[in-house]
Amino acid sequence: MRALLLAPLAVAVVAAGGVALTSSLGRATYAPALINAAGTCLIATALAGLPLFLTRRSTQYAVAQAALGATMIHLFVIIGAAAVMLLLGRLSQPFLYWLIPLYFATLIPICVAAIRAVRQAPPEPSPTPRA
């Protein structure tokens, strides 16, 4: 679960790199779109950590299913936010351009946390044979 604390750092690194790159090319950085995309990705990461947190004392099978659910929640929250922005008429290309790298930057800590959680979980007990 500590790996999820790296998500804000990953967002900051990607945002700083993107701002530096766009500024060096003489392009606009679109700060409001960057802030909206970063907030969306951080909220999605926090919600994705919830299944991993709830199954922290379960077996590997349950934690693996929670890990799959965590990545799905992360994806669907971000897609849902983009859909809401589209329906409100506020979806812009800069928002999507910022959202894509920030999605992958926050997906990495979720996957690291999920892998660690599955490895640390106790294995499923083997069934006892019936005589």
N, CA, C and O atoms as a GROMACS GRO file, in nm:
protein
  524
    1MET      N    1   0.082  -0.120   0.000
    1MET     CA    2   0.000   0.000   0.000
    1MET      C    3   0.086   0.126   0.000
    1MET      O    4   0.042   0.233  -0.042
    2ARG      N    5   0.209   0.114   0.048
    2ARG     CA    6   0.296   0.232   0.048
    2ARG      C    7   0.331   0.275  -0.094
    2ARG      O    8   0.364   0.392  -0.117
    3ALA      N    9   0.323   0.183  -0.189
    3ALA     CA   10   0.354   0.218  -0.328
    3ALA      C   11   0.254   0.320  -0.382
    3ALA      O   12   0.286   0.396  -0.473
    4LEU      N   13   0.132   0.320  -0.328
    4LEU     CA   14   0.033   0.417  -0.375
    4LEU      C   15   0.069   0.560  -0.336
    4LEU      O   16   0.018   0.655  -0.395
    5LEU      N   17   0.156   0.574  -0.237
    5LEU     CA   18   0.200   0.708  -0.199
    5LEU      C   19   0.294   0.768  -0.303
    5LEU      O   20   0.322   0.888  -0.300
    6LEU      N   21   0.341   0.686  -0.395
    6LEU     CA   22   0.426   0.736  -0.503
    6LEU      C   23   0.346   0.800  -0.616
    6LEU      O   24   0.404   0.866  -0.703
    7ALA      N   25   0.215   0.782  -0.617
    7ALA     CA   26   0.132   0.838  -0.724
    7ALA      C   27   0.140   0.991  -0.730
    7ALA      O   28   0.155   1.045  -0.840
    8PRO      N   29   0.130   1.064  -0.618
    8PRO     CA   30   0.145   1.210  -0.630
    8PRO      C   31   0.282   1.251  -0.681
    8PRO      O   32   0.295   1.350  -0.754
    9LEU      N   33   0.385   1.176  -0.642
    9LEU     CA   34   0.519   1.205  -0.693
    9LEU      C   35   0.526   1.180  -0.843
    9LEU      O   36   0.587   1.258  -0.916
   10ALA      N   37   0.465   1.072  -0.888
   10ALA     CA   38   0.465   1.041  -1.031
   10ALA      C   39   0.389   1.149  -1.109
   10ALA      O   40   0.432   1.189  -1.218
   11VAL      N   41   0.278   1.195  -1.054
   11VAL     CA   42   0.201   1.303  -1.119
   11VAL      C   43   0.284   1.430  -1.126
   11VAL      O   44   0.286   1.498  -1.229
   12ALA      N   45   0.354   1.462  -1.018
   12ALA     CA   46   0.436   1.583  -1.016
   12ALA      C   47   0.550   1.574  -1.117
   12ALA      O   48   0.581   1.672  -1.185
   13VAL      N   49   0.613   1.458  -1.127
   13VAL     CA   50   0.725   1.441  -1.221
   13VAL      C   51   0.676   1.451  -1.365
   13VAL      O   52   0.737   1.519  -1.447
   14VAL      N   53   0.566   1.384  -1.395
   14VAL     CA   54   0.513   1.388  -1.532
   14VAL      C   55   0.466   1.530  -1.566
   14VAL      O   56   0.490   1.578  -1.677
   15ALA      N   57   0.400   1.596  -1.473
   15ALA     CA   58   0.352   1.732  -1.498
   15ALA      C   59   0.469   1.828  -1.518
   15ALA      O   60   0.468   1.911  -1.609
   16ALA      N   61   0.571   1.817  -1.432
   16ALA     CA   62   0.687   1.905  -1.446
   16ALA      C   63   0.760   1.879  -1.577
   16ALA      O   64   0.804   1.972  -1.644
   17GLY      N   65   0.774   1.753  -1.612
   17GLY     CA   66   0.838   1.720  -1.740
   17GLY      C   67   0.758   1.770  -1.859
   17GLY      O   68   0.815   1.820  -1.956
   18GLY      N   69   0.626   1.756  -1.852
   18GLY     CA   70   0.541   1.803  -1.960
   18GLY      C   71   0.543   1.954  -1.974
   18GLY      O   72   0.547   2.007  -2.085
   19VAL      N   73   0.539   2.023  -1.861
   19VAL     CA   74   0.545   2.170  -1.865
   19VAL      C   75   0.680   2.216  -1.919
   19VAL      O   76   0.686   2.309  -1.998
   20ALA      N   77   0.788   2.151  -1.875
   20ALA     CA   78   0.921   2.187  -1.926
   20ALA      C   79   0.932   2.162  -2.076
   20ALA      O   80   0.989   2.243  -2.149
   21LEU      N   81   0.876   2.050  -2.121
   21LEU     CA   82   0.883   2.017  -2.263
   21LEU      C   83   0.801   2.114  -2.347
   21LEU      O   84   0.848   2.164  -2.450
   22THR      N   85   0.678   2.142  -2.304
   22THR     CA   86   0.594   2.234  -2.382
   22THR      C   87   0.648   2.376  -2.378
   22THR      O   88   0.638   2.449  -2.477
   23SER      N   89   0.703   2.417  -2.265
   23SER     CA   90   0.761   2.552  -2.257
   23SER      C   91   0.885   2.565  -2.344
   23SER      O   92   0.906   2.668  -2.408
   24SER      N   93   0.967   2.460  -2.348
   24SER     CA   94   1.088   2.467  -2.430
   24SER      C   95   1.054   2.468  -2.579
   24SER      O   96   1.131   2.521  -2.660
   25LEU      N   97   0.941   2.411  -2.616
   25LEU     CA   98   0.897   2.413  -2.756
   25LEU      C   99   0.819   2.538  -2.791
   25LEU      O  100   0.782   2.557  -2.907
   26GLY      N  101   0.794   2.624  -2.693
   26GLY     CA  102   0.722   2.748  -2.718
   26GLY      C  103   0.572   2.729  -2.729
   26GLY      O  104   0.503   2.812  -2.789
   27ARG      N  105   0.520   2.623  -2.674
   27ARG     CA  106   0.376   2.594  -2.677
   27ARG      C  107   0.312   2.634  -2.544
   27ARG      O  108   0.381   2.652  -2.443
   28ALA      N  109   0.181   2.647  -2.545
   28ALA     CA  110   0.107   2.678  -2.423
   28ALA      C  111   0.097   2.552  -2.337
   28ALA      O  112   0.085   2.441  -2.389
   29THR      N  113   0.102   2.570  -2.204
   29THR     CA  114   0.098   2.454  -2.114
   29THR      C  115  -0.044   2.417  -2.073
   29THR      O  116  -0.066   2.305  -2.027
   30TYR      N  117  -0.139   2.506  -2.087
   30TYR     CA  118  -0.278   2.482  -2.050
   30TYR      C  119  -0.287   2.432  -1.904
   30TYR      O  120  -0.326   2.318  -1.879
   31ALA      N  121  -0.250   2.518  -1.813
   31ALA     CA  122  -0.246   2.483  -1.670
   31ALA      C  123  -0.381   2.435  -1.616
   31ALA      O  124  -0.382   2.338  -1.540
   32PRO      N  125  -0.496   2.496  -1.650
   32PRO     CA  126  -0.622   2.444  -1.596
   32PRO      C  127  -0.649   2.299  -1.639
   32PRO      O  128  -0.698   2.219  -1.560
   33ALA      N  129  -0.617   2.266  -1.764
   33ALA     CA  130  -0.635   2.128  -1.810
   33ALA      C  131  -0.541   2.034  -1.737
   33ALA      O  132  -0.579   1.921  -1.705
   34LEU      N  133  -0.420   2.079  -1.710
   34LEU     CA  134  -0.324   1.998  -1.636
   34LEU      C  135  -0.372   1.973  -1.494
   34LEU      O  136  -0.363   1.861  -1.444
   35ILE      N  137  -0.423   2.074  -1.428
   35ILE     CA  138  -0.470   2.060  -1.291
   35ILE      C  139  -0.592   1.967  -1.285
   35ILE      O  140  -0.601   1.883  -1.196
   36ASN      N  141  -0.684   1.982  -1.380
   36ASN     CA  142  -0.801   1.894  -1.384
   36ASN      C  143  -0.760   1.748  -1.409
   36ASN      O  144  -0.812   1.658  -1.344
   37ALA      N  145  -0.669   1.727  -1.502
   37ALA     CA  146  -0.625   1.590  -1.532
   37ALA      C  147  -0.550   1.530  -1.413
   37ALA      O  148  -0.568   1.412  -1.382
   38ALA      N  149  -0.467   1.608  -1.347
   38ALA     CA  150  -0.392   1.557  -1.231
   38ALA      C  151  -0.487   1.523  -1.117
   38ALA      O  152  -0.472   1.419  -1.052
   39GLY      N  153  -0.584   1.608  -1.093
   39GLY     CA  154  -0.682   1.579  -0.988
   39GLY      C  155  -0.764   1.455  -1.019
   39GLY      O  156  -0.792   1.374  -0.930
   40THR      N  157  -0.803   1.440  -1.144
   40THR     CA  158  -0.879   1.321  -1.186
   40THR      C  159  -0.798   1.195  -1.162
   40THR      O  160  -0.849   1.096  -1.108
   41CYS      N  161  -0.673   1.197  -1.201
   41CYS     CA  162  -0.589   1.078  -1.186
   41CYS      C  163  -0.561   1.047  -1.039
   41CYS      O  164  -0.556   0.930  -1.001
   42LEU      N  165  -0.544   1.148  -0.956
   42LEU     CA  166  -0.519   1.122  -0.814
   42LEU      C  167  -0.644   1.069  -0.744
   42LEU      O  168  -0.634   0.982  -0.657
   43ILE      N  169  -0.760   1.120  -0.780
   43ILE     CA  170  -0.884   1.067  -0.724
   43ILE      C  171  -0.905   0.923  -0.769
   43ILE      O  172  -0.945   0.838  -0.689
   44ALA      N  173  -0.878   0.895  -0.895
   44ALA     CA  174  -0.892   0.758  -0.946
   44ALA      C  175  -0.795   0.664  -0.875
   44ALA      O  176  -0.830   0.550  -0.847
   45THR      N  177  -0.674   0.710  -0.845
   45THR     CA  178  -0.576   0.628  -0.775
   45THR      C  179  -0.621   0.600  -0.633
   45THR      O  180  -0.607   0.488  -0.583
   46ALA      N  181  -0.676   0.700  -0.567
   46ALA     CA  182  -0.725   0.680  -0.430
   46ALA      C  183  -0.841   0.580  -0.428
   46ALA      O  184  -0.847   0.493  -0.340
   47LEU      N  185  -0.931   0.592  -0.523
   47LEU     CA  186  -1.042   0.496  -0.529
   47LEU      C  187  -0.996   0.357  -0.566
   47LEU      O  188  -1.053   0.258  -0.521
   48ALA      N  189  -0.892   0.348  -0.648
   48ALA     CA  190  -0.840   0.217  -0.688
   48ALA      C  191  -0.768   0.148  -0.572
   48ALA      O  192  -0.760   0.025  -0.570
   49GLY      N  193  -0.718   0.222  -0.479
   49GLY     CA  194  -0.651   0.161  -0.364
   49GLY      C  195  -0.748   0.101  -0.264
   49GLY      O  196  -0.708   0.022  -0.178
   50LEU      N  197  -0.873   0.137  -0.273
   50LEU     CA  198  -0.973   0.088  -0.178
   50LEU      C  199  -0.989  -0.064  -0.180
   50LEU      O  200  -0.990  -0.123  -0.072
   51PRO      N  201  -1.003  -0.132  -0.294
   51PRO     CA  202  -1.014  -0.278  -0.290
   51PRO      C  203  -0.891  -0.346  -0.232
   51PRO      O  204  -0.902  -0.447  -0.162
   52LEU      N  205  -0.774  -0.291  -0.260
   52LEU     CA  206  -0.651  -0.348  -0.204
   52LEU      C  207  -0.647  -0.330  -0.053
   52LEU      O  208  -0.600  -0.418   0.019
   53PHE      N  209  -0.697  -0.218  -0.007
   53PHE     CA  210  -0.701  -0.193   0.137
   53PHE      C  211  -0.801  -0.286   0.207
   53PHE      O  212  -0.774  -0.336   0.316
   54LEU      N  213  -0.913  -0.309   0.144
   54LEU     CA  214  -1.016  -0.392   0.206
   54LEU      C  215  -0.979  -0.540   0.211
   54LEU      O  216  -1.031  -0.613   0.295
   55THR      N  217  -0.890  -0.585   0.125
   55THR     CA  218  -0.852  -0.726   0.121
   55THR      C  219  -0.710  -0.749   0.173
   55THR      O  220  -0.645  -0.846   0.135
   56ARG      N  221  -0.662  -0.661   0.257
   56ARG     CA  222  -0.522  -0.672   0.300
   56ARG      C  223  -0.494  -0.793   0.387
   56ARG      O  224  -0.377  -0.831   0.399
   57ARG      N  225  -0.592  -0.856   0.448
   57ARG     CA  226  -0.570  -0.975   0.529
   57ARG      C  227  -0.635  -1.101   0.468
   57ARG      O  228  -0.663  -1.197   0.539
   58SER      N  229  -0.658  -1.099   0.339
   58SER     CA  230  -0.724  -1.210   0.270
   58SER      C  231  -0.621  -1.300   0.202
   58SER      O  232  -0.500  -1.277   0.210
   59THR      N  233  -0.672  -1.403   0.136
   59THR     CA  234  -0.586  -1.496   0.065
   59THR      C  235  -0.542  -1.436  -0.068
   59THR      O  236  -0.591  -1.332  -0.111
   60GLN      N  237  -0.447  -1.506  -0.132
   60GLN     CA  238  -0.395  -1.457  -0.260
   60GLN      C  239  -0.504  -1.447  -0.366
   60GLN      O  240  -0.503  -1.356  -0.448
   61TYR      N  241  -0.595  -1.541  -0.364
   61TYR     CA  242  -0.704  -1.539  -0.463
   61TYR      C  243  -0.786  -1.411  -0.449
   61TYR      O  244  -0.814  -1.344  -0.548
   62ALA      N  245  -0.824  -1.378  -0.328
   62ALA     CA  246  -0.906  -1.258  -0.305
   62ALA      C  247  -0.828  -1.131  -0.337
   62ALA      O  248  -0.883  -1.037  -0.393
   63VAL      N  249  -0.701  -1.129  -0.301
   63VAL     CA  250  -0.619  -1.010  -0.328
   63VAL      C  251  -0.595  -0.994  -0.478
   63VAL      O  252  -0.592  -0.882  -0.529
   64ALA      N  253  -0.579  -1.105  -0.549
   64ALA     CA  254  -0.561  -1.096  -0.694
   64ALA      C  255  -0.687  -1.041  -0.761
   64ALA      O  256  -0.678  -0.961  -0.854
   65GLN      N  257  -0.802  -1.085  -0.714
   65GLN     CA  258  -0.927  -1.031  -0.769
   65GLN      C  259  -0.942  -0.883  -0.734
   65GLN      O  260  -0.991  -0.805  -0.816
   66ALA      N  261  -0.901  -0.844  -0.614
   66ALA     CA  262  -0.907  -0.704  -0.575
   66ALA      C  263  -0.810  -0.620  -0.659
   66ALA      O  264  -0.839  -0.505  -0.693
   67ALA      N  265  -0.695  -0.678  -0.693
   67ALA     CA  266  -0.599  -0.607  -0.778
   67ALA      C  267  -0.656  -0.582  -0.916
   67ALA      O  268  -0.639  -0.475  -0.973
   68LEU      N  269  -0.723  -0.683  -0.970
   68LEU     CA  270  -0.790  -0.665  -1.099
   68LEU      C  271  -0.897  -0.557  -1.089
   68LEU      O  272  -0.909  -0.471  -1.177
   69GLY      N  273  -0.974  -0.562  -0.983
   69GLY     CA  274  -1.077  -0.460  -0.961
   69GLY      C  275  -1.017  -0.322  -0.945
   69GLY      O  276  -1.075  -0.223  -0.990
   70ALA      N  277  -0.901  -0.313  -0.881
   70ALA     CA  278  -0.836  -0.182  -0.861
   70ALA      C  279  -0.796  -0.119  -0.994
   70ALA      O  280  -0.817   0.000  -1.015
   71THR      N  281  -0.740  -0.199  -1.082
   71THR     CA  282  -0.702  -0.143  -1.212
   71THR      C  283  -0.824  -0.106  -1.295
   71THR      O  284  -0.823  -0.008  -1.369
   72MET      N  285  -0.931  -0.185  -1.281
   72MET     CA  286  -1.055  -0.152  -1.354
   72MET      C  287  -1.118  -0.023  -1.299
   72MET      O  288  -1.164   0.061  -1.376
   73ILE      N  289  -1.120  -0.009  -1.168
   73ILE     CA  290  -1.174   0.114  -1.108
   73ILE      C  291  -1.095   0.234  -1.155
   73ILE      O  292  -1.153   0.338  -1.190
   74HIS      N  293  -0.964   0.222  -1.156
   74HIS     CA  294  -0.878   0.332  -1.200
   74HIS      C  295  -0.912   0.373  -1.344
   74HIS      O  296  -0.927   0.491  -1.374
   75LEU      N  297  -0.924   0.274  -1.431
   75LEU     CA  298  -0.955   0.302  -1.571
   75LEU      C  299  -1.093   0.364  -1.586
   75LEU      O  300  -1.110   0.464  -1.656
   76PHE      N  301  -1.192   0.305  -1.521
   76PHE     CA  302  -1.329   0.353  -1.540
   76PHE      C  303  -1.355   0.489  -1.477
   76PHE      O  304  -1.436   0.566  -1.528
   77VAL      N  305  -1.288   0.520  -1.368
   77VAL     CA  306  -1.304   0.655  -1.310
   77VAL      C  307  -1.247   0.759  -1.405
   77VAL      O  308  -1.306   0.866  -1.424
   78ILE      N  309  -1.134   0.728  -1.465
   78ILE     CA  310  -1.074   0.825  -1.557
   78ILE      C  311  -1.157   0.838  -1.685
   78ILE      O  312  -1.178   0.949  -1.734
   79ILE      N  313  -1.205   0.727  -1.738
   79ILE     CA  314  -1.293   0.734  -1.856
   79ILE      C  315  -1.423   0.805  -1.821
   79ILE      O  316  -1.473   0.885  -1.900
   80GLY      N  317  -1.476   0.778  -1.703
   80GLY     CA  318  -1.598   0.845  -1.659
   80GLY      C  319  -1.580   0.995  -1.645
   80GLY      O  320  -1.669   1.072  -1.682
   81ALA      N  321  -1.466   1.037  -1.594
   81ALA     CA  322  -1.439   1.181  -1.582
   81ALA      C  323  -1.431   1.246  -1.719
   81ALA      O  324  -1.482   1.356  -1.739
   82ALA      N  325  -1.367   1.178  -1.812
   82ALA     CA  326  -1.360   1.232  -1.949
   82ALA      C  327  -1.499   1.238  -2.012
   82ALA      O  328  -1.530   1.333  -2.084
   83ALA      N  329  -1.582   1.137  -1.985
   83ALA     CA  330  -1.717   1.137  -2.040
   83ALA      C  331  -1.800   1.250  -1.980
   83ALA      O  332  -1.878   1.315  -2.051
   84VAL      N  333  -1.785   1.273  -1.851
   84VAL     CA  334  -1.858   1.384  -1.787
   84VAL      C  335  -1.814   1.517  -1.846
   84VAL      O  336  -1.896   1.604  -1.873
   85MET      N  337  -1.684   1.532  -1.865
   85MET     CA  338  -1.634   1.656  -1.925
   85MET      C  339  -1.687   1.672  -2.068
   85MET      O  340  -1.716   1.784  -2.113
   86LEU      N  341  -1.700   1.561  -2.139
   86LEU     CA  342  -1.754   1.566  -2.275
   86LEU      C  343  -1.900   1.607  -2.273
   86LEU      O  344  -1.943   1.688  -2.354
   87LEU      N  345  -1.978   1.550  -2.180
   87LEU     CA  346  -2.121   1.583  -2.173
   87LEU      C  347  -2.144   1.727  -2.128
   87LEU      O  348  -2.241   1.790  -2.169
   88LEU      N  349  -2.055   1.779  -2.044
   88LEU     CA  350  -2.069   1.917  -1.999
   88LEU      C  351  -2.018   2.018  -2.102
   88LEU      O  352  -2.035   2.138  -2.086
   89GLY      N  353  -1.956   1.967  -2.207
   89GLY     CA  354  -1.904   2.057  -2.309
   89GLY      C  355  -1.773   2.121  -2.273
   89GLY      O  356  -1.734   2.220  -2.335
   90ARG      N  357  -1.703   2.067  -2.174
   90ARG     CA  358  -1.578   2.126  -2.130
   90ARG      C  359  -1.456   2.039  -2.165
   90ARG      O  360  -1.344   2.068  -2.123
   91LEU      N  361  -1.479   1.934  -2.240
   91LEU     CA  362  -1.370   1.847  -2.278
   91LEU      C  363  -1.286   1.917  -2.385
   91LEU      O  364  -1.338   1.961  -2.488
   92SER      N  365  -1.160   1.926  -2.359
   92SER     CA  366  -1.071   1.991  -2.454
   92SER      C  367  -0.957   1.897  -2.487
   92SER      O  368  -0.928   1.802  -2.413
   93GLN      N  369  -0.893   1.924  -2.597
   93GLN     CA  370  -0.779   1.841  -2.635
   93GLN      C  371  -0.666   1.848  -2.533
   93GLN      O  372  -0.607   1.745  -2.503
   94PRO      N  373  -0.635   1.965  -2.478
   94PRO     CA  374  -0.527   1.967  -2.378
   94PRO      C  375  -0.558   1.880  -2.256
   94PRO      O  376  -0.467   1.818  -2.199
   95PHE      N  377  -0.685   1.874  -2.214
   95PHE     CA  378  -0.720   1.787  -2.102
   95PHE      C  379  -0.689   1.642  -2.136
   95PHE      O  380  -0.632   1.571  -2.054
   96LEU      N  381  -0.726   1.598  -2.254
   96LEU     CA  382  -0.697   1.460  -2.295
   96LEU      C  383  -0.548   1.436  -2.312
   96LEU      O  384  -0.497   1.329  -2.278
   97TYR      N  385  -0.477   1.535  -2.364
   97TYR     CA  386  -0.333   1.519  -2.382
   97TYR      C  387  -0.261   1.510  -2.248
   97TYR      O  388  -0.160   1.440  -2.238
   98TRP      N  389  -0.310   1.576  -2.147
   98TRP     CA  390  -0.252   1.564  -2.012
   98TRP      C  391  -0.301   1.437  -1.943
   98TRP      O  392  -0.227   1.376  -1.866
   99LEU      N  393  -0.423   1.397  -1.971
   99LEU     CA  394  -0.481   1.281  -1.903
   99LEU      C  395  -0.411   1.150  -1.940
   99LEU      O  396  -0.394   1.063  -1.854
  100ILE      N  397  -0.371   1.136  -2.062
  100ILE     CA  398  -0.312   1.010  -2.107
  100ILE      C  399  -0.180   0.979  -2.035
  100ILE      O  400  -0.168   0.870  -1.980
  101PRO      N  401  -0.081   1.068  -2.032
  101PRO     CA  402   0.042   1.032  -1.960
  101PRO      C  403   0.021   1.023  -1.809
  101PRO      O  404   0.087   0.943  -1.742
  102LEU      N  405  -0.069   1.104  -1.756
  102LEU     CA  406  -0.095   1.097  -1.612
  102LEU      C  407  -0.166   0.968  -1.575
  102LEU      O  408  -0.147   0.917  -1.464
  103TYR      N  409  -0.247   0.914  -1.664
  103TYR     CA  410  -0.311   0.785  -1.640
  103TYR      C  411  -0.205   0.676  -1.623
  103TYR      O  412  -0.208   0.599  -1.527
  104PHE      N  413  -0.111   0.672  -1.716
  104PHE     CA  414  -0.008   0.568  -1.708
  104PHE      C  415   0.086   0.592  -1.590
  104PHE      O  416   0.136   0.497  -1.530
  105ALA      N  417   0.111   0.719  -1.557
  105ALA     CA  418   0.198   0.748  -1.443
  105ALA      C  419   0.134   0.704  -1.311
  105ALA      O  420   0.206   0.667  -1.219
  106THR      N  421   0.003   0.708  -1.301
  106THR     CA  422  -0.063   0.663  -1.179
  106THR      C  423  -0.098   0.515  -1.184
  106THR      O  424  -0.122   0.455  -1.079
  107LEU      N  425  -0.102   0.456  -1.301
  107LEU     CA  426  -0.127   0.313  -1.312
  107LEU      C  427  -0.008   0.232  -1.260
  107LEU      O  428  -0.027   0.124  -1.203
  108ILE      N  429   0.111   0.282  -1.278
  108ILE     CA  430   0.231   0.210  -1.235
  108ILE      C  431   0.232   0.189  -1.083
  108ILE      O  432   0.256   0.076  -1.041
  109PRO      N  433   0.209   0.291  -0.999
  109PRO     CA  434   0.205   0.263  -0.854
  109PRO      C  435   0.092   0.169  -0.812
  109PRO      O  436   0.107   0.093  -0.717
  110ILE      N  437  -0.019   0.173  -0.884
  110ILE     CA  438  -0.128   0.079  -0.852
  110ILE      C  439  -0.084  -0.064  -0.879
  110ILE      O  440  -0.109  -0.153  -0.798
  111CYS      N  441  -0.021  -0.085  -0.992
  111CYS     CA  442   0.026  -0.220  -1.026
  111CYS      C  443   0.134  -0.267  -0.930
  111CYS      O  444   0.136  -0.384  -0.892
  112VAL      N  445   0.224  -0.179  -0.891
  112VAL     CA  446   0.328  -0.216  -0.794
  112VAL      C  447   0.265  -0.254  -0.661
  112VAL      O  448   0.303  -0.354  -0.600
  113ALA      N  449   0.169  -0.174  -0.615
  113ALA     CA  450   0.101  -0.205  -0.489
  113ALA      C  451   0.023  -0.336  -0.499
  113ALA      O  452   0.020  -0.413  -0.403
  114ALA      N  453  -0.039  -0.362  -0.613
  114ALA     CA  454  -0.115  -0.485  -0.630
  114ALA      C  455  -0.023  -0.607  -0.630
  114ALA      O  456  -0.055  -0.709  -0.569
  115ILE      N  457   0.090  -0.597  -0.698
  115ILE     CA  458   0.184  -0.709  -0.702
  115ILE      C  459   0.238  -0.738  -0.563
  115ILE      O  460   0.249  -0.854  -0.523
  116ARG      N  461   0.273  -0.633  -0.491
  116ARG     CA  462   0.323  -0.654  -0.354
  116ARG      C  463   0.216  -0.715  -0.264
  116ARG      O  464   0.246  -0.800  -0.181
  117ALA      N  465   0.093  -0.671  -0.281
  117ALA     CA  466  -0.015  -0.724  -0.198
  117ALA      C  467  -0.040  -0.871  -0.227
  117ALA      O  468  -0.063  -0.949  -0.134
  118VAL      N  469  -0.034  -0.910  -0.352
  118VAL     CA  470  -0.056  -1.051  -0.388
  118VAL      C  471   0.059  -1.137  -0.335
  118VAL      O  472   0.036  -1.247  -0.286
  119ARG      N  473   0.180  -1.087  -0.346
  119ARG     CA  474   0.295  -1.164  -0.297
  119ARG      C  475   0.294  -1.180  -0.146
  119ARG      O  476   0.337  -1.284  -0.095
  120GLN      N  477   0.246  -1.080  -0.075
  120GLN     CA  478   0.246  -1.087   0.071
  120GLN      C  479   0.127  -1.163   0.128
  120GLN      O  480   0.129  -1.204   0.244
  121ALA      N  481   0.025  -1.183   0.049
  121ALA     CA  482  -0.095  -1.252   0.098
  121ALA      C  483  -0.065  -1.401   0.114
  121ALA      O  484   0.012  -1.459   0.038
  122PRO      N  485  -0.128  -1.463   0.214
  122PRO     CA  486  -0.107  -1.608   0.230
  122PRO      C  487  -0.176  -1.684   0.118
  122PRO      O  488  -0.280  -1.643   0.068
  123PRO      N  489  -0.116  -1.798   0.079
  123PRO     CA  490  -0.178  -1.876  -0.029
  123PRO      C  491  -0.308  -1.940   0.016
  123PRO      O  492  -0.336  -1.953   0.135
  124GLU      N  493  -0.385  -1.979  -0.081
  124GLU     CA  494  -0.512  -2.048  -0.056
  124GLU      C  495  -0.481  -2.184   0.007
  124GLU      O  496  -0.394  -2.256  -0.043
  125PRO      N  497  -0.550  -2.219   0.115
  125PRO     CA  498  -0.522  -2.352   0.175
  125PRO      C  499  -0.563  -2.464   0.080
  125PRO      O  500  -0.665  -2.455   0.012
  126SER      N  501  -0.483  -2.568   0.079
  126SER     CA  502  -0.515  -2.680  -0.010
  126SER      C  503  -0.630  -2.759   0.050
  126SER      O  504  -0.639  -2.775   0.172
  127PRO      N  505  -0.718  -2.808  -0.035
  127PRO     CA  506  -0.833  -2.884   0.015
  127PRO      C  507  -0.788  -3.018   0.075
  127PRO      O  508  -0.692  -3.080   0.028
  128THR      N  509  -0.857  -3.058   0.177
  128THR     CA  510  -0.825  -3.188   0.238
  128THR      C  511  -0.893  -3.297   0.158
  128THR      O  512  -1.010  -3.284   0.121
  129PRO      N  513  -0.821  -3.406   0.131
  129PRO     CA  514  -0.882  -3.515   0.053
  129PRO      C  515  -0.985  -3.588   0.137
  129PRO      O  516  -0.967  -3.609   0.257
  130ARG      N  517  -1.094  -3.626   0.072
  130ARG     CA  518  -1.199  -3.702   0.141
  130ARG      C  519  -1.168  -3.851   0.132
  130ARG      O  520  -1.129  -3.903   0.028
  131ALA      N  521  -1.185  -3.916   0.242
  131ALA     CA  522  -1.157  -4.059   0.245
  131ALA      C  523  -1.283  -4.142   0.238
  131ALA      O  524  -1.276  -4.265   0.239
   0.00000   0.00000   0.00000
